[in-house]
Amino acid sequence: MEHLEEYQEERIEENDLVEQLISNWTFFSPSPELIRIILLQNDKLGSDYFHKHYQSGIDSIFEDSENPLQALQKAADILFHRSGLREPESQSEGEIISGFQAFFSERIFNHLAMLSRTPYARSGTYSIREELTIEIAGKIGLGLYLHEKTSNDLRDETEKILVQLAREFQYWFVKEHQGIFHTVWGSILSVDKESLRGEICDNSIILVLDVEEPA
């Protein structure tokens, strides 16, 4: 019995180690709560902008759907210009959220990869607050908040959501990875690790940790 308990404890420690390694290999993914907020804001911005031209079409989407998240997914498909794709199969709430988590994660990853290939990346630094708000907005369906016809209230509301995204990314980057994350295209380093530029990898991007915690 004692040997069995020792074996079980070793298996638990081994599983914990594997989970930790997998976590270390996984790129940032927004929280499910934030994904829901982004999807809702996506629809609010789209409905506000396209009200005169597409209101009836968007309304019909919500009338025909029993699941609010499926309705949000269909509305988001329109805003992401994917309305020509075939009708998706019925999905659970978890599957819908997980799918958008992967989608946003890929967009952020690709955005940082693009920055790493610029000449400026060799000597300059990038603001997390700027890159994960204004610069990423259009790539995750919130770009309309920058449009001149968007109301100040809606613009401010969207800005707060994007800052929350930047805050989640900064927390993941600093607390879970100590400001160092290696990718297939190079390394992401916090500004306090800037001295490692070129030592770890020739292709690096330096991020300034400038997202403040809420008061």
C-alpha positions as CSV (number, residue, x, y, z in Angstrom):
1,M,0.0,0.0,0.0
2,E,2.9,2.4,0.8
3,H,4.5,1.7,-2.5
4,L,1.2,2.3,-4.2
5,E,0.8,5.7,-2.5
6,E,4.3,6.7,-3.5
7,Y,3.6,5.7,-7.1
8,Q,0.4,7.7,-7.1
9,E,2.2,10.8,-5.7
10,E,4.9,10.4,-8.3
11,R,2.3,10.2,-11.0
12,I,0.6,13.4,-9.7
13,E,3.9,15.2,-9.7
14,E,4.6,14.0,-13.2
15,N,1.2,15.1,-14.4
16,D,1.7,18.5,-12.8
17,L,5.0,18.9,-14.5
18,V,3.6,17.9,-17.9
19,E,0.7,20.5,-17.4
20,Q,3.3,23.1,-16.5
21,L,5.3,22.4,-19.6
22,I,2.3,22.5,-21.8
23,S,1.3,25.8,-20.2
24,N,4.8,27.2,-20.9
25,W,4.4,26.3,-24.6
26,T,1.0,27.9,-25.0
27,F,0.7,31.4,-26.3
28,F,-1.5,34.0,-24.6
29,S,-5.2,33.4,-24.8
30,P,-7.9,35.9,-23.6
31,S,-10.1,34.8,-20.7
32,P,-13.5,33.4,-21.6
33,E,-15.2,36.4,-19.8
34,L,-13.3,38.9,-21.9
35,I,-14.1,36.9,-25.1
36,R,-17.8,37.3,-24.3
37,I,-17.4,41.0,-23.8
38,I,-15.4,41.5,-27.0
39,L,-18.0,39.6,-29.0
40,L,-20.8,41.7,-27.6
41,Q,-18.9,44.9,-28.3
42,N,-18.1,43.7,-31.8
43,D,-21.8,43.4,-32.4
44,K,-22.6,46.8,-30.8
45,L,-20.0,48.6,-33.0
46,G,-21.2,46.8,-36.1
47,S,-24.9,47.5,-35.4
48,D,-24.1,51.1,-34.6
49,Y,-22.2,51.6,-37.9
50,F,-24.3,49.5,-40.2
51,H,-27.7,50.4,-38.7
52,K,-29.3,51.9,-41.8
53,H,-28.0,49.3,-44.3
54,Y,-27.9,46.0,-42.4
55,Q,-30.2,46.3,-39.4
56,S,-32.9,44.0,-40.7
57,G,-30.4,41.3,-41.5
58,I,-28.7,41.5,-38.1
59,D,-32.1,41.5,-36.3
60,S,-33.2,38.3,-38.2
61,I,-30.1,36.6,-37.0
62,F,-31.0,37.1,-33.4
63,E,-34.7,36.3,-34.0
64,D,-33.8,32.9,-35.5
65,S,-31.3,31.8,-32.9
66,E,-32.2,30.3,-29.5
67,N,-28.6,30.5,-28.3
68,P,-27.3,34.1,-27.8
69,L,-23.7,33.0,-28.3
70,Q,-24.6,31.4,-31.6
71,A,-26.2,34.6,-32.6
72,L,-23.1,36.5,-31.6
73,Q,-21.0,34.1,-33.6
74,K,-23.2,34.6,-36.7
75,A,-23.1,38.4,-36.3
76,A,-19.3,38.3,-35.8
77,D,-19.0,36.2,-39.0
78,I,-20.7,39.0,-40.9
79,L,-18.4,41.6,-39.4
80,F,-15.4,39.5,-40.1
81,H,-16.6,39.1,-43.7
82,R,-17.1,35.4,-43.4
83,S,-20.8,35.4,-44.3
84,G,-20.1,33.4,-47.4
85,L,-19.0,30.3,-45.5
86,R,-21.4,27.4,-45.0
87,E,-23.6,27.4,-42.0
88,P,-21.6,26.1,-39.0
89,E,-22.7,23.1,-37.0
90,S,-24.4,23.6,-33.7
91,Q,-21.8,24.3,-31.0
92,S,-21.8,24.5,-27.2
93,E,-21.1,27.7,-25.4
94,G,-17.7,26.4,-24.4
95,E,-16.8,25.5,-28.0
96,I,-17.8,28.9,-29.3
97,I,-15.7,30.7,-26.7
98,S,-12.8,28.3,-27.2
99,G,-12.9,28.9,-30.9
100,F,-12.7,32.7,-30.5
101,Q,-10.0,32.4,-27.9
102,A,-7.9,30.6,-30.5
103,F,-8.8,33.1,-33.2
104,F,-7.8,36.1,-31.1
105,S,-4.7,34.4,-29.8
106,E,-3.6,33.8,-33.4
107,R,-4.3,37.4,-34.4
108,I,-2.2,38.7,-31.5
109,F,0.6,36.2,-32.2
110,N,0.8,37.1,-35.8
111,H,0.7,40.8,-35.0
112,L,3.8,40.5,-32.8
113,A,5.5,38.3,-35.4
114,M,4.9,41.1,-38.0
115,L,6.5,43.7,-35.6
116,S,9.5,41.5,-35.0
117,R,10.3,41.6,-38.8
118,T,10.4,45.4,-38.9
119,P,13.8,47.2,-38.9
120,Y,12.7,49.1,-35.8
121,A,12.4,45.9,-33.8
122,R,16.2,45.6,-33.9
123,S,16.8,48.6,-31.7
124,G,13.4,49.9,-30.5
125,T,10.7,48.9,-28.1
126,Y,6.9,48.5,-28.4
127,S,4.2,49.5,-26.0
128,I,2.0,46.7,-24.8
129,R,-0.8,49.2,-24.2
130,E,-0.6,50.6,-27.7
131,E,-0.1,47.3,-29.6
132,L,-2.8,45.5,-27.7
133,T,-5.4,48.3,-28.1
134,I,-5.3,50.6,-31.1
135,E,-3.0,48.5,-33.2
136,I,-4.8,45.2,-32.6
137,A,-8.4,46.5,-32.6
138,G,-9.0,46.1,-36.3
139,K,-7.6,42.5,-36.3
140,I,-10.1,41.3,-33.7
141,G,-13.2,43.0,-35.0
142,L,-13.2,46.2,-32.9
143,G,-11.6,48.5,-35.5
144,L,-14.8,50.5,-35.9
145,Y,-14.3,52.1,-32.6
146,L,-11.7,54.3,-34.3
147,H,-14.1,55.5,-36.9
148,E,-14.9,59.2,-36.9
149,K,-18.6,58.5,-36.7
150,T,-18.4,56.3,-33.7
151,S,-19.8,58.0,-30.6
152,N,-17.5,59.1,-27.8
153,D,-19.3,56.9,-25.3
154,L,-19.0,53.8,-27.5
155,R,-15.4,54.7,-28.3
156,D,-14.5,55.0,-24.6
157,E,-16.3,51.8,-23.8
158,T,-14.4,49.9,-26.4
159,E,-11.1,51.4,-25.2
160,K,-11.7,50.1,-21.7
161,I,-12.3,46.6,-23.2
162,L,-9.1,46.7,-25.2
163,V,-7.1,47.9,-22.2
164,Q,-8.4,44.9,-20.3
165,L,-7.1,42.7,-23.2
166,A,-3.7,44.4,-22.9
167,R,-3.8,44.0,-19.1
168,E,-4.5,40.2,-19.4
169,F,-1.6,39.9,-21.9
170,Q,0.8,41.8,-19.7
171,Y,-0.2,39.6,-16.7
172,W,0.3,36.4,-18.7
173,F,3.7,37.7,-20.0
174,V,5.1,38.9,-16.7
175,K,3.5,36.6,-14.1
176,E,3.5,33.4,-16.0
177,H,6.6,33.8,-18.2
178,Q,8.7,36.4,-16.3
179,G,9.0,38.6,-19.4
180,I,10.5,36.0,-21.7
181,F,8.6,34.0,-24.2
182,H,10.2,32.0,-27.1
183,T,8.4,31.5,-30.4
184,V,9.0,29.9,-33.7
185,W,9.9,33.3,-35.2
186,G,12.0,34.7,-32.3
187,S,11.7,35.9,-28.7
188,I,9.4,38.3,-26.9
189,L,11.2,40.1,-24.1
190,S,10.1,42.6,-21.5
191,V,12.0,45.9,-21.5
192,D,13.9,44.9,-18.3
193,K,15.2,41.9,-20.3
194,E,16.4,44.0,-23.2
195,S,20.0,43.1,-22.5
196,L,19.2,39.7,-23.7
197,R,18.4,41.0,-27.2
198,G,20.6,39.1,-29.7
199,E,21.9,36.7,-27.1
200,I,18.8,34.4,-27.0
201,C,17.8,35.0,-30.6
202,D,18.7,37.4,-33.4
203,N,15.0,38.0,-34.0
204,S,13.5,39.6,-30.9
205,I,10.8,42.1,-29.9
206,I,11.0,44.2,-26.8
207,L,7.8,45.1,-25.0
208,V,7.3,48.0,-22.5
209,L,5.1,47.0,-19.6
210,D,3.0,50.1,-19.5
211,V,-0.5,48.8,-18.7
212,E,-1.5,50.1,-15.3
213,E,-3.6,48.0,-12.9
214,P,-7.0,49.5,-12.1
215,A,-7.2,51.8,-9.1
